[in-house]
Amino acid sequence: MGDGNGPSGYLRNNFRGVGFWNPTHILPHERGKRISRMDLNECPYPPSPKVLDAIQEAATGLNLYPDGTCPQLSEIITERTGVPGSNICYGGGSTQLLTAIAEISVGPGENLIAPDIVWRRFQGVFQVVDAEVTRVPNHDDASIDAAGMVSGIGNNTRLSIVLTPNNPTGLMLTEQELRHICEGTPENVLLFIDEAYHEFAIHAGGPDAIEIVKDRKGPWVVTRTFSKAYALAGLRLGYALCSSEEITNALRLATSTFNLSGVAEAAALAALADTDYTQFILDENTREMNRIKEGCWEMGLTYMNSVTNFISIDVGVENGPVVRAMRDRGVRVSTPGYDATGTYIRASTGLPEDTDAFLSALKEVLAEQSG
Ligand SMILES: Cc1ncc(COP(=O)(O)O)c(C=O)c1O
């Protein structure tokens, strides 16, 4: 029996002694100061004023439980994707759905397959389901190996996970690569595509995963979010587009009937309607991303050619001390969260002044660390 401090017999093995890392934690020296938050791939702009009005109006109904099926929002999403409302499950951010997707498809001892380099949260997902994980090495440029994602599937594989664009690389799959994965993944394997950065990929001229995965014969789920291009990370609203009602209902069971806040649907509807504001966010993002890339190029640094709102940069020295020294200067960036690239840092785009702060802090820190 555990004593509350150490590993405890009453928890399942995979939940014993786990740590907790709070990514939004503010350090004492950061309190009350303007910090460049470039570590969490957030949108640096506030939500559209129309969204704020919609939230205020909807807030008067917060005494009631929300309709977790979001009928009005589903109508718009159906119009844009062709996926019927019965096949859309909403979640408290798409993060909540990632775990649920793994839980409904793969049990302890069964196999799931995923690229080796993925968003660090997936480590937690793997741990929750306690599955055997096949990690498919990424190509040398860190892009996902589409052929490897198909050939690595075994008899025991229940779930295949791909991310496009991927985090922390910011790289997306081509239409051809996506087609290869959709067609090559067997019909008894659930194909899960994380498309949290969908709007950025489309803005960059990339493929729309839904248009491709719809032709697949086997089961699939695509997740998207309002956290990034719609500036609503604090609202916690993501959704899963599913190939069947059965998968959707399984996700609803694995999450909760009242999964969303009561203002989420109204906010999302207003955000989708304000296309000018989304375009503004995407255009600003591209401009600041280009400024970061140019600044890095001038410093002689190489980087992954991200299409998203974050970028992984090779700083040429150990990344941990660089991240800490940047933070001491009021610029929060992160390590990419996987072992193989100990000299990469990941930075999100910010406001123009954040780009200025980032580039000047990085120049100073690298001069210091390599000197
Ligand atoms: C690849 C990827 N998927 C999903 C998410 C989750 O976003 P949210 O839970 O805010 O919808 C993130 C957030 O950074 C991400 O990078």
The ligand as an SDF file (V2000), in Angstrom:
LIG
                    3D

 16 16  0  0  0  0  0  0  0  0999 V2000
   -0.3700   18.5010  -32.4940 C   0  0  0  0  0  0  0  0  0  0  0  0
   -1.3130   19.0310  -31.4700 C   0  0  0  0  0  0  0  0  0  0  0  0
   -2.4840   18.4280  -31.3000 N   0  0  0  0  0  0  0  0  0  0  0  0
   -3.3710   18.8660  -30.4090 C   0  0  0  0  0  0  0  0  0  0  0  0
   -3.1110   19.9710  -29.6350 C   0  0  0  0  0  0  0  0  0  0  0  0
   -4.1210   20.3100  -28.6070 C   0  0  0  0  0  0  0  0  0  0  0  0
   -4.7620   21.4760  -28.6830 O   0  0  0  0  0  0  0  0  0  0  0  0
   -6.0760   21.7560  -27.8440 P   0  0  0  0  0  0  0  0  0  0  0  0
   -6.2060   20.7470  -26.7520 O   0  0  0  0  0  0  0  0  0  0  0  0
   -5.8840   23.1150  -27.3160 O   0  0  0  0  0  0  0  0  0  0  0  0
   -7.2150   21.6250  -28.8220 O   0  0  0  0  0  0  0  0  0  0  0  0
   -1.8890   20.6400  -29.7550 C   0  0  0  0  0  0  0  0  0  0  0  0
   -1.5690   21.8050  -28.9000 C   0  0  0  0  0  0  0  0  0  0  0  0
   -0.5130   22.3620  -28.8590 O   0  0  0  0  0  0  0  0  0  0  0  0
   -0.9650   20.1550  -30.7060 C   0  0  0  0  0  0  0  0  0  0  0  0
    0.2180   20.7450  -30.8830 O   0  0  0  0  0  0  0  0  0  0  0  0
  1  2  1  0
  2  3  1  0
  2 15  2  0
  3  4  2  0
  4  5  1  0
  5  6  1  0
  5 12  2  0
  6  7  1  0
  7  8  1  0
  8  9  2  0
  8 10  1  0
  8 11  1  0
 12 13  1  0
 12 15  1  0
 13 14  2  0
 15 16  1  0
M  END
$$$$
